[in-house]
Amino acid sequence: MSLPDGTVPKLPDALIRRAIHTARKNWDCWRDVFEHGSPINTNPLLESELRFRAFLKEYSVGRTIQRSTHEAFRAELRDKALFSDAVGEDSGRSLGELEVEMRKRFGTREGARSLISALSKIAAFVRPERFVAWDQYARRGINTLLDRKPSSRFATYADYLGAFDQAWNGEAGQDIKEYLAKAGAQEAKAQERFLRRVLDVCAMRIGGLAERGENRRASSSGSKPAASAS
């Protein structure tokens, strides 16, 4: 996405403004989940069966989990330390390792289908200051922001999270922060955990997600990492 002189173009203000609007709507709907903090096992998303079922349906990640195991899946994330430990590890490697183990028991297609879209989405909701969802459009957008071929593949979720961090710590993240400063936004949502979601929405738009779809999913799941792709 670099210009002929090698510089990186700024994210358009209009794109950032629309992304903030979309991210804010999503944040307001799930505020108690996003802002819960620790401990993970008391987060409303994992404590409430109804909230969890609504989450799976709204973000279309339930289809990657065997239908008969949805409640057992939620209970394991809530009650066992493996998930909270994985979410507490910043690189994303632990989350990827947990996905491989849980896929055998909860994944569809007899465990052949990856659960990383579901696990990363849940992680992004319970710890939004660190994690983002494994989304096909966002991955294309992040590649574009980093001046890579949009279809370039990430071998693991940790690789994608590292690339997202690179974009966040680079020009794209700075553009979002500068826009908020210019707009004089002093609201509580103007914090890193919210602004990373703004970058996530920007990346999805750059990656080709239409605005109607973006508003519906606000950061939805995608396919599995390249190493285990179907």
N, C-alpha and C positions, 0 to 999 in steps of 0.2 A: 504493500500500500504506500510505498515511498514515491515521491515526486522525482522528476528527472534529475534534480540537483541533489538527490539523496536524502532530502528532508522528509519527515512524516507529516502528512496533512492533519490538521486539527479535526477532532470530531465536530460536526456541525452543531451549533446551538439548538437547532430545531430537533435534531435526533436526541440530544441529551434531555431536552425539555419533555419530549414524548416519553422517553424512557423513565424519567422521574415520575411522570404521571402514572404510568403502568405499574412501576415498582411500588409506588405509594398505595395504590388501590390494593395490591396484593398484600402489602405490609399491614394495612389497616384491617384486612379480613383475618389475618393470622397473627395479630400483634402479640397476643398472650403466648404464642409459641415462639416467635422470633425473639422476644425480649425476656423470656423466662430465665435464661442462664443456667447455672448449675443448681442441683445435680440433674444430669440428663434424664435419669429414670423417673423424675417427677414432672417432666415436661408434659403439658396437656396433650400433645400429639401422641405420646406413648401411653399416657395414663387412661385416656378415654377411648373406648372401643368405637364409639360413634364418630369422634373426631378423626380417628385413624381411617375408618372406612370412608368417610367423606374425602379425606386427603387422597386415598388411593384412587377414588373415582374421579375427583376433580383433575388430578394430574396424570391420569391414565397410566399409572405405574403398577396397579394391581394386576394387570394382565401378565406381568413377568413373574408373579408369585402364584403358586398353585392355589386355586380358589379355596380348597378345603383347609388350607394352612394359614390363611390371613391372620386369624386371631393368635395362633401359635407363633407366627412370625413377630407380631407386635409384642407378645409377652416375652419372647426371647430378647428382643432389643431392649425392652424395659428392665427385665429382671437379671440378665446376665451382664457381667462386667465387660465382656469382649467388645460390645458395641460402644459403650461409654469410653473405654480405653482407646478404641480406634478413633473416635471423634476427638479425643484429647491429644492425639498424635498429629502434628501439623502437616506432615509431608503427603498424607493420603495413602502411603504405602500400606499402613495397617488396615485401612478401610478396604483396599483392594484384596488383601490377604483374607480378611473376614468374608468378603463376597465369595471367594473361591470355596471356602468352607461351607457357607450357608447355602450356596447354590445347590449343593448335592442333596439337601433335604427340602428346600423350599422352591427351587427353580422349576419352571415349566419345562416341557420336552424332556422329562426324566432327568432334570438337572443340567441339561445341555445349554439352556438359555441363561445368559448373564443376569444377575440381580443388581449390577452396578448402577443402573438408572434409578432403581428404587432406593438403594442404600445411600447413594450420593444425594438424592433429593431430600431424604429424611435428614441426613447430616447437614445439608444446607439450611434446613429449617430450624434445627435445634442448635446449630452453631454457625449462624450466617456470617459472622465476622471472619470465618476461615474457609468454609466449604462452599462449593457451587455444584449445580447439577451437571451430570454427564448428558449434555444435550447436543444433538446433531447440528442444529443451526448455530448454537453458541460456539461450538468447536470450529466451524467454518469461519465464523466471525473473528475469533481469537487468532486463527491462522492468518487471516487477512490483515488484522491489526499489526501482526508481527512480521508482515511482509513475506509470508509463506504462501505456497499454493493452498487455496481454500480446502481442497480435499485431502491435504496431508493428514496422515493418521497418527494417532497417539497410541503407543503400545500399551500403556496402562493409565489408570485414572490419575495416579501420582504425576505422570508426565503432563497430563492435561492441566492439573491443578498448578503445576509449576509454570506452565505457559500462561495461564490466567494471571498468576502473580506477576509475571514479567510484564504483561500488558497493564496491570493495575499499578505497578511501580514505575511504569514508563509514561509515554506521552498520553495515552488514552486515559489513564487514571488521573493524570494531572489536569487534563482538559475538563474532566467532570468536577474536580475540586475547584478549579478556577471558575467554572460556570456557577457553582453554588455561591462562591464568594462574591462574584459579580452581581448575582441576583439578590445578594443580601440575605440568604437563607440562614437563619439562626435556629431553626426548629430542631427538636430533639432527634428527628429522623436523619438530619444531616450529620451522620456519624459513619464511621468506616463500614460497619456491618450493613447499613442500608445502602451506602454508595457503591459497595461491591456488587450489590444486586442491580444497581443502575447500570454498571458496566456489563453485567450479565445480559440485561435486556438489550443494551446497545449492540452487543456482540451477536445476539440472535437476529436483530434487524439487519445488521451487516451481512450475516450469514444467510439471509434470504427468507426469514420468517415474516409473513405478511402481518400487518398490524392487527387484523382481526384475530388471527391465531395467537399472536403475542398477548393480546389482552385476555384471551381465554386461558392461556397456560402460564403466562408471566414468568416462565423459566422451566419449561417442562422437561421430561425425560427424553433420552434418545436411545441409540443402540448401544451395544457393548464395546469395550475396548478392542483394538485391532488384534491383539494377541488371542482373543477368544471370539472373534467375530464369526457370524454365520455366513 
